[in-house]
């Protein structure tokens, strides 16, 4: 068992040493890397390109269409001749045509389709920004989790250092015959427990780094150490903006709200497009046709030349087409009703998005207030525990308290420091969330 413990400690310390050997990343570098390499963001970026193409196509639909065709056929067997008789012969006929069409009016559906595609693109861009915002929050949380884990490692190391000093002092007293060896064994057992706690905290640090690597889509083999930032000082008289004030600001800034609003506008445009199908459509078109047959002959039996056939066979025309919808099995009316239902559903979706945003802000605000209160209480607890431990240590040094009481006081101090660190990082993260909702960038 002892060998397993030593192996675990060795591997953990090796990992810690490897981190120190790697380059240092600050939070902005982590965020920038994630924005460039995160798969979800790249997929959302592709989605915006798709809607950009849809918008361009909607604009192109206003342009005329121009197409051409070319065909060639081989004919075998009997065929009617110019002299109204039949004869057996083989022929080869080539024909070609050109045509152009343009919609002049279609119940404003072309314009409304452009407006709808534009809103769809804006919604996709807002979704892309939401994906970026989410990954930035995830990175900030993972970054702070590492800082918190590092602080717990430091607390565990400090605790072991104090215990080691007591072991050194107690060993001298035992050697001098002033204390029984049992006192030394009790402190050494405490050190072993603290070593296990240190390994656990180092493992938590390793897992926190792994979480950050995975958010960045980096393999764990490509290690780096995060930069220790200058964290804001938590003040007892610190004030937080009211959650409703933050919500009023956020509702006009947050991309998820904008996306829902753009989609509502898109569905309204879909209603207008559906209604446009009730109106007549007016199109203009032109076409040209010509052909050549290698067996065509004139009345004298001479083959007609290629150029003469092209002059003789060409035909062209220009026309205007007016299509008036009269009855189409109620399809257009159904399309209108369904589009109106989508508008109603999206209005509810927009309200739901705002409600979720308000609840998230309220939750973040409540958590921040609770974390601040916990930090202040933990800070007082640490001050009290430090004084109590100092007093207990003095009494222990003169033999007025036993090892159990001494270790209990030291453990209480370590626990209070851990709770203080947790409250501090929890408060910082909650306030960063509130600042983010308020339109500020994430910085540490």
MARVORO-883949 format. One record per residue (C-alpha): chain; x, y negated, z. Coordinates in steps of 0.2 Angstrom, whole numbers. Layout:
<atoms>
 kette    px    py    pz
     A     X     Y     Z
...
</atoms>
This chain:
<atoms>
 kette    px    py    pz
     A     0     0     0
     A    14   -12     4
     A    22    -8   -13
     A     6   -12   -22
     A     5   -29   -12
     A    22   -33   -17
     A    19   -29   -35
     A     4   -40   -35
     A    13   -54   -27
     A    27   -52   -40
     A    15   -53   -55
     A     6   -68   -48
     A    22   -78   -45
     A    29   -73   -62
     A    13   -80   -70
     A    15   -96   -59
     A    33   -97   -65
     A    28   -95   -83
     A    16  -109   -82
     A    30  -121   -76
     A    41  -115   -90
     A    27  -121  -103
     A    23  -138  -110
     A    11  -149  -100
     A    -6  -153  -107
     A   -17  -168  -100
     A   -36  -167  -101
     A   -37  -178  -117
     A   -25  -166  -126
     A   -36  -151  -120
     A   -52  -160  -126
     A   -44  -165  -143
     A   -38  -147  -146
     A   -55  -140  -142
     A   -64  -152  -153
     A   -53  -147  -168
     A   -53  -128  -164
     A   -69  -123  -155
     A   -79  -111  -166
     A   -97  -118  -161
     A   -91  -136  -166
     A   -84  -130  -182
     A  -100  -121  -186
     A  -110  -137  -182
     A   -99  -147  -193
     A  -103  -135  -207
     A  -121  -137  -204
     A  -120  -156  -206
     A  -111  -153  -222
     A  -126  -143  -228
     A  -138  -156  -224
     A  -127  -169  -232
     A  -129  -159  -248
     A  -147  -158  -246
     A  -148  -177  -245
     A  -138  -179  -260
     A  -149  -167  -270
     A  -165  -176  -264
     A  -157  -192  -272
     A  -152  -182  -288
     A  -170  -177  -290
     A  -174  -194  -296
     A  -163  -192  -311
     A  -169  -185  -327
     A  -165  -167  -332
     A  -156  -163  -348
     A  -154  -145  -354
     A  -149  -136  -370
     A  -151  -119  -377
     A  -144  -108  -391
     A  -150   -92  -397
     A  -145   -79  -411
     A  -155   -65  -418
     A  -152   -51  -430
     A  -167   -45  -441
     A  -169   -29  -450
     A  -182   -21  -462
     A  -196   -28  -472
     A  -199   -47  -472
     A  -211   -59  -481
     A  -202   -68  -495
     A  -204   -86  -502
     A  -214   -79  -517
     A  -227   -71  -505
     A  -220   -53  -507
     A  -211   -41  -495
     A  -193   -35  -497
     A  -181   -25  -487
     A  -166   -36  -481
     A  -156   -40  -465
     A  -154   -58  -459
     A  -146   -67  -445
     A  -154   -82  -438
     A  -147   -95  -426
     A  -157  -109  -417
     A  -154  -122  -404
     A  -164  -134  -394
     A  -161  -149  -382
     A  -174  -156  -370
     A  -175  -169  -357
     A  -188  -173  -343
     A  -190  -186  -330
     A  -203  -188  -316
     A  -210  -206  -316
     A  -222  -204  -302
     A  -226  -190  -290
     A  -236  -197  -276
     A  -220  -205  -268
     A  -214  -187  -264
     A  -197  -191  -271
     A  -194  -206  -260
     A  -201  -197  -245
     A  -190  -182  -248
     A  -175  -193  -248
     A  -180  -201  -231
     A  -184  -184  -224
     A  -167  -177  -229
     A  -158  -192  -222
     A  -167  -190  -205
     A  -162  -171  -206
     A  -144  -176  -208
     A  -144  -188  -194
     A  -152  -175  -183
     A  -138  -163  -188
     A  -125  -176  -184
     A  -133  -179  -167
     A  -132  -160  -164
     A  -114  -160  -168
     A  -111  -174  -156
     A  -121  -164  -143
     A  -109  -149  -146
     A   -94  -160  -143
     A  -101  -168  -127
     A  -105  -151  -120
     A   -87  -144  -124
     A   -80  -160  -116
     A   -90  -157  -100
     A   -84  -139  -100
     A   -66  -144  -102
     A   -67  -156   -88
     A   -75  -144   -76
     A   -62  -131   -81
     A   -48  -144   -78
     A   -55  -149   -61
     A   -57  -130   -57
     A   -38  -128   -60
     A   -34  -143   -49
     A   -45  -136   -35
     A   -37  -119   -36
     A   -19  -127   -36
     A   -24  -136   -20
     A   -30  -121   -12
     A   -13  -112   -16
     A    -4  -127    -8
     A   -15  -125     7
     A   -11  -107     8
     A     8  -110     6
     A     7  -123    20
     A    -1  -112    31
     A    12   -98    28
     A    26  -111    31
     A    19  -115    48
     A    17   -97    52
     A    35   -93    47
     A    41  -107    58
     A    32   -99    73
     A    39   -82    68
     A    57   -89    68
     A    54   -97    85
     A    45   -82    93
     A    59   -71    87
     A    72   -81    96
     A    61   -81   112
     A    59   -62   110
     A    77   -59   108
     A    80   -70   124
     A    68   -60   133
     A    56   -74   136
     A    42   -66   127
     A    36   -49   124
     A    38   -41   107
     A    19   -40   105
     A    18   -58   102
     A    30   -57    88
     A    20   -43    80
     A     4   -53    81
     A    11   -67    72
     A    19   -56    59
     A     2   -48    56
     A    -5   -65    54
     A     8   -69    41
     A     4   -53    31
     A   -14   -59    31
     A    -9   -76    25
     A     2   -69    11
     A   -14   -59     5
     A   -24   -75     5
     A   -10   -84    -5
     A   -10   -70   -18
     A   -29   -71   -19
     A   -28   -90   -22
     A   -15   -88   -35
     A   -26   -75   -44
     A   -40   -88   -43
     A   -28  -101   -51
     A   -24   -88   -65
     A   -42   -85   -68
     A   -45  -104   -69
     A   -32  -106   -82
     A   -39   -91   -92
     A   -56   -99   -92
     A   -48  -115   -99
     A   -38  -105  -112
     A   -54   -96  -118
     A   -63  -113  -119
     A   -49  -119  -131
     A   -50  -103  -141
     A   -32  -100  -136
     A   -25   -82  -132
     A   -19   -81  -114
     A    -1   -78  -121
     A     0   -96  -126
     A     1  -103  -109
     A     3  -121  -104
     A     2  -131   -87
     A   -10  -144   -85
     A    -5  -162   -80
     A    -9  -167   -62
     A   -19  -183   -65
     A   -21  -198   -53
     A   -38  -194   -46
     A   -50  -207   -40
     A   -50  -210   -22
     A   -66  -205   -13
     A   -72  -219    -3
     A   -85  -218    12
     A   -94  -234     6
     A   -94  -228   -13
     A  -110  -232   -21
     A  -118  -222   -35
     A  -130  -229   -49
     A  -148  -225   -46
     A  -153  -209   -56
     A  -167  -218   -65
     A  -155  -232   -70
     A  -144  -219   -77
     A  -158  -211   -86
     A  -164  -227   -94
     A  -147  -230  -101
     A  -144  -212  -106
     A  -161  -210  -115
     A  -155  -222  -128
     A  -138  -215  -130
     A  -139  -196  -128
     A  -137  -186  -145
     A  -150  -173  -140
     A  -163  -187  -138
     A  -158  -195  -154
     A  -159  -178  -163
     A  -176  -174  -157
     A  -182  -192  -162
     A  -174  -189  -180
     A  -183  -173  -181
     A  -199  -181  -177
     A  -196  -193  -190
     A  -192  -179  -202
     A  -208  -170  -199
     A  -218  -186  -201
     A  -210  -188  -218
     A  -215  -170  -222
     A  -233  -175  -219
     A  -231  -189  -231
     A  -223  -177  -244
     A  -238  -165  -242
     A  -250  -179  -244
     A  -241  -185  -260
     A  -246  -168  -268
     A  -264  -175  -268
     A  -260  -188  -281
     A  -257  -186  -300
     A  -239  -184  -306
     A  -233  -192  -322
     A  -218  -186  -331
     A  -209  -191  -348
     A  -200  -178  -359
     A  -191  -177  -375
     A  -185  -162  -385
     A  -175  -158  -401
     A  -175  -141  -411
     A  -166  -134  -426
     A  -162  -117  -434
     A  -152  -108  -448
     A  -155   -92  -456
     A  -142   -84  -468
     A  -155   -77  -479
     A  -166   -92  -483
     A  -167   -95  -502
     A  -176  -109  -512
     A  -189  -106  -526
     A  -175  -102  -538
     A  -168   -88  -527
     A  -152   -98  -522
     A  -147   -98  -504
     A  -151  -114  -494
     A  -135  -121  -487
     A  -132  -123  -468
     A  -133  -142  -469
     A  -149  -142  -480
     A  -157  -130  -467
     A  -152  -142  -453
     A  -160  -156  -462
     A  -176  -146  -466
     A  -178  -137  -450
     A  -175  -150  -437
     A  -190  -156  -426
     A  -191  -167  -411
     A  -203  -176  -400
     A  -207  -187  -386
     A  -221  -185  -374
     A  -229  -190  -358
     A  -238  -178  -346
     A  -250  -182  -333
     A  -255  -169  -320
     A  -270  -171  -310
     A  -273  -160  -295
     A  -291  -155  -294
     A  -293  -139  -284
     A  -278  -127  -279
     A  -287  -116  -267
     A  -285  -128  -252
     A  -266  -126  -252
     A  -262  -145  -251
     A  -274  -148  -237
     A  -267  -133  -227
     A  -250  -140  -230
     A  -255  -157  -223
     A  -263  -149  -208
     A  -248  -138  -204
     A  -236  -153  -206
     A  -247  -163  -194
     A  -246  -149  -182
     A  -227  -149  -183
     A  -227  -167  -179
     A  -237  -164  -163
     A  -226  -150  -158
     A  -210  -161  -161
     A  -218  -175  -151
     A  -219  -163  -136
     A  -201  -157  -140
     A  -195  -175  -139
     A  -204  -177  -122
     A  -197  -161  -116
     A  -179  -166  -121
     A  -181  -182  -111
     A  -188  -173   -96
     A  -174  -161   -96
     A  -161  -175   -97
     A  -170  -184   -83
     A  -170  -168   -72
     A  -151  -165   -76
     A  -147  -183   -71
     A  -157  -182   -55
     A  -149  -165   -51
     A  -131  -172   -54
     A  -135  -187   -44
     A  -142  -177   -29
     A  -127  -166   -31
     A  -115  -181   -31
     A  -123  -188   -15
     A  -122  -171    -6
     A  -104  -169   -11
     A  -100  -186    -5
     A  -108  -183    12
     A   -99  -166    13
     A   -83  -174     9
     A   -85  -187    22
     A   -89  -174    35
     A   -75  -162    29
     A   -63  -177    30
     A   -68  -180    48
     A   -67  -161    52
     A   -49  -160    45
     A   -44  -175    56
     A   -51  -166    71
     A   -44  -149    66
     A   -27  -157    64
     A   -27  -165    81
     A   -34  -149    89
     A   -21  -138    80
     A    -7  -150    86
     A   -13  -149   103
     A   -15  -130   102
     A     2  -128    95
     A    10  -138   109
     A     1  -127   122
     A     7  -111   112
     A    25  -117   112
     A    25  -118   131
     A    15  -102   133
     A    -2  -109   139
     A   -12  -101   124
     A   -10   -84   117
     A    -7   -79    99
     A   -25   -76    95
     A   -31   -93   100
     A   -16  -101    90
     A   -20   -92    75
     A   -39   -96    76
     A   -35  -114    78
     A   -23  -113    62
     A   -36  -104    52
     A   -49  -117    57
     A   -38  -130    50
     A   -35  -121    34
     A   -53  -118    32
     A   -57  -136    34
     A   -44  -141    22
     A   -51  -129     9
     A   -69  -136    12
     A   -62  -154    10
     A   -54  -150    -7
     A   -70  -141   -13
     A   -80  -156    -8
     A   -68  -168   -16
     A   -67  -160   -33
     A   -86  -157   -33
     A   -89  -175   -30
     A   -77  -180   -44
     A   -85  -169   -56
     A  -103  -174   -52
     A   -98  -193   -54
     A   -89  -189   -70
     A  -106  -181   -76
     A  -115  -197   -71
     A  -103  -208   -79
     A  -104  -197   -95
     A  -123  -199   -95
     A  -120  -218   -93
     A  -110  -219  -109
     A   -92  -218  -102
     A   -79  -206  -109
     A   -72  -192   -98
     A   -55  -197   -91
     A   -45  -191   -76
</atoms>
